[in-house]
Amino acid sequence: MALLPERKNILEMARGAIMERVDVEMDRVIKNILDPNTPAKKKRSITLRIDLMPEENRGRVDMKVQCKSTLAPMVDVSTAMCITTGRQGELLLAGLLPQVPGQIDLDGNEAPAPAFARIGR
């Protein structure tokens, strides 16, 4: 009596490529969860879609597997800016800071100068 091969899980088909794809997406999801730029409690998901396409005589089935993840988007970044002009009259955006530049805070640190971005040409 011939021995039957060991029964495999459907995810082990394609020489383990399906499980590998799930692992890749799981890595992406875990990295997204650990990213402090994403909302902690937002739901993430992994979707595994298996399409089966039988031939007319039903003796063969082609299987196509798609694995994808849905991640949490990065949280919005908010800042305040004021519009000002530079020494040559060019328009600038200046980032507003909580302290006056050069002022010393309670920890003895000097407040930095604001960042400026040129507008237009």
C-alpha positions as a printed Julia matrix, in Angstrom:
121×3 Matrix{Float64}:
   0.0    0.0     0.0
   1.46   3.34   -1.06
   1.86   5.98    1.59
  -0.01   9.2     1.02
   2.08  12.36    1.18
   1.8   14.43    4.33
  -1.24  16.68    4.19
  -0.32  20.37    3.9
  -2.18  23.51    4.82
  -3.4   25.54    1.82
  -1.06  28.36    2.92
   1.91  26.02    2.43
   1.17  25.65   -1.3
   3.37  27.33   -3.9
   6.42  26.12   -1.95
   5.55  28.36    1.0
   5.25  31.57   -1.04
   1.76  32.27    0.33
   2.93  32.1     3.94
   5.92  34.26    3.01
   3.61  36.95    1.6
   1.5   36.9     4.77
   4.69  37.27    6.84
   5.81  40.24    4.71
   2.47  42.0     5.22
   2.52  41.19    8.94
   5.94  42.87    9.19
   4.5   45.96    7.49
   1.54  46.03    9.89
   3.72  45.63   13.0
   6.08  48.41   11.81
   3.04  50.62   11.24
   1.72  49.87   14.74
   5.1   50.72   16.28
   5.45  53.96   14.27
   4.78  56.91   16.65
   3.59  58.92   13.62
   0.45  56.75   13.31
  -2.58  56.64   15.61
  -2.07  53.86   18.17
  -5.64  52.57   18.3
  -6.41  52.67   14.56
  -7.33  49.27   13.14
  -4.95  47.59   10.68
  -5.78  44.53    8.6
  -4.3   41.86    6.36
  -6.47  40.56    3.54
  -5.73  37.26    1.83
  -7.68  36.73   -1.37
  -7.59  33.31   -3.02
  -9.03  33.02   -6.55
  -9.6   29.52   -7.92
 -10.02  29.08  -11.69
 -10.95  25.52  -12.72
 -10.49  24.2   -16.24
 -13.49  23.01  -18.25
 -12.94  19.33  -17.37
 -12.47  20.22  -13.66
  -9.3   18.17  -13.42
  -7.04  21.16  -12.85
  -7.46  24.34  -10.83
  -5.28  27.41  -11.15
  -4.96  29.34   -7.92
  -3.99  33.0    -7.64
  -3.34  34.48   -4.21
  -3.22  38.16   -3.34
  -2.1   39.33    0.08
  -2.32  42.98    1.06
  -2.4   45.02    4.21
  -4.32  48.12    5.18
  -2.22  50.36    7.38
  -3.06  53.34    9.54
  -2.2   56.65    7.87
   0.33  58.97    9.43
  -1.13  61.53   11.8
  -1.38  65.11   10.56
   1.39  67.53   11.44
   0.24  70.98   12.54
   2.26  74.14   12.78
   1.69  77.88   12.71
   3.49  80.29   10.4
   3.47  83.96    9.67
   4.05  85.68    6.33
   6.84  88.22    6.32
   9.34  89.83    3.96
  13.11  89.39    3.83
  15.77  92.08    3.5
  15.54  92.05   -0.32
  11.72  92.27   -0.18
  11.13  88.58   -0.92
   8.14  86.87    0.65
   8.97  84.43    3.45
   7.07  82.04    5.69
   8.42  81.97    9.24
   7.61  79.17   11.66
   6.11  80.46   14.89
   7.76  79.23   18.06
   6.49  79.19   21.66
   9.38  81.35   22.89
  11.28  84.38   21.64
  14.48  83.3    19.84
  17.48  83.61   22.15
  15.34  83.51   25.29
  16.54  81.09   28.0
  13.98  78.57   29.24
  13.69  77.13   32.77
  16.14  74.34   31.9
  18.78  76.84   30.77
  18.36  76.11   27.05
  18.29  78.9    24.52
  15.21  79.07   22.27
  16.15  78.48   18.61
  15.6   80.89   15.76
  12.55  80.21   13.58
  12.82  78.41   10.27
  12.18  80.51    7.14
  10.94  79.31    3.76
  11.09  81.47    0.63
   7.78  81.83   -1.25
   7.77  82.11   -5.0
  10.83  83.23   -6.94
